[in-house]
Amino acid sequence: MPRSVRPREPRSIAPYYKDRLALAVFLLALALRLAWVLYGRWTHPGEDWYIAGDANEYTTVAANLLSGKGWWSPDQGGGIYHHGPVFPLFLAGMRALGASLFVVTLVNALIGAFTCWAVVRIARRMMTPGGALLAGL
């Protein structure tokens, strides 16, 4: 007895469109971040120009963690560090692996671009492609 063959349903291009939209946002976000990092490197050669404001505190806390001084913070004349621990731990880990602050900045740019990609993918489930694009940008 022959089995009945069901006709194949046409495949939707929607999954590919979502991936292309997220990829386009990722590439744009990465290009903008890399342009900023490389511009700073080009205009301030030999300097750690991106260490200002909060970045100074994060790098100091990371250096203190690596030197065994713990969570001491230079903010407001010293004391215990009272912000989130993730970024100083990330910096300390990268520095422990021998990465320069320039490499850390490049990795940070990559993480930021992946965040934009993830926002587009999540927003696409909740709204139109245009809304997801705006959310990712």
N, C-alpha and C positions, 0 to 999 in steps of 0.2 A: 504494500500500500504506500504510494508516494506521499511524502510529507508536503503540506502546503507551505509555500514560500511566501513570507510576508514581504511586501515591497519595503525597501529601505527608505527611512525618513531622511529628508535632506538635512545635512548638518548645518548648524547655525554658525555664522562667522562671529557671533558675539564674544565667545571666549578669546578669540584671536585679537579682536578689537580692544578688549580690556587689557590684554597683555601689551599691545602696541601703545596704547595710551599711557599705561604705567611706565613702559620702557622709555617713551618720549619724555615724560616728566623726569624720570631718573637721569637720563642723559643731559637734559637741560640743567637740572639742579647740580649735577656733577660738574658740568662745564662752567657754570657760574662760580661755584665754590673753588674749583681749581684755578680759574682766572684770577680770583681774588687772592688766593694764596701765592700764586706765581707773580702777580703784580707786586705784592708786598715784598716778596723775595727779591724782585728785580729793582724796586725803588729803594730798598734798604738792605743792600748786600752786607752780609756778615753780621747783621743784627737780628735779635729775636724781637722783631717789631710788633709781633702779635701778642706779646706779654705786656698787658696793660690792664688796669682795673681789676676785675675779678680773676682774670687769667694769672695775674701775679700771685694772688692768694692760692689758687689751685696748684700752681707749680711749686710754691713754697711748701704747702702741705704735703705734696707728693715727695719733695726732696726730704722733708722731715720724716716721712714714713720710711723712706729708703735708708736714712741715716740712723734710724732707731729712736728718734725723738718723739714719735707718736703723732697724735692729732693736734699738735700745736699750730696755732694760726697767727699770722702777722696782722690780722684784721683788728682794728681798734686797740692797738698796743699789745697784742698777744692774748693768749688764753686758749681755751679749748675750741677747736673748729666746730662750728654750729650749723653748717650747711650739709647738704646731701653728700654721702661718701663715695658715690659711684665714680664721678669724674676724677677726683684725686687718686682713687685706686686704679683707674684706667691709666692715668698718667704715670703713676709709680710703676705699674706693670710694664708699660711700654719702655720707660727709662731703664728698668731692670733688665730688659731684653737688649738694651744698648741702642735704642732708637733715639735719634735727635729730636728736638722739638719741631723741626721742619717735617720730619716723617710723621710725628704724632699729629701735626696739623693736617697732613694729607690723609691720614687714616680717619681723622675726625670729619673731613670733607666727604669721604666715602660713606661714612656712617650717616651723615646728614642727608646725602642723596638717597640712600636706601630708605631712610625715614620718609622722604617724599614719595617714593615708590610705594611703600606700605600704606601710606595715607590714601593714595589713589585707589589701591586695590580694596581697601576697606570701604572708602566712600562710594565706590562703584556699586557696592551691594545695597547702598541705602538711597542713592540718588541718581540723577541722570549723568551721562558722560561729561557734560559741561560742568555740572556741579562737582563731580569728582576731579576734574581737571583744575578747577579753581581751588579746591581743597588741597590738592597736591602742590600747587604752586605757592 
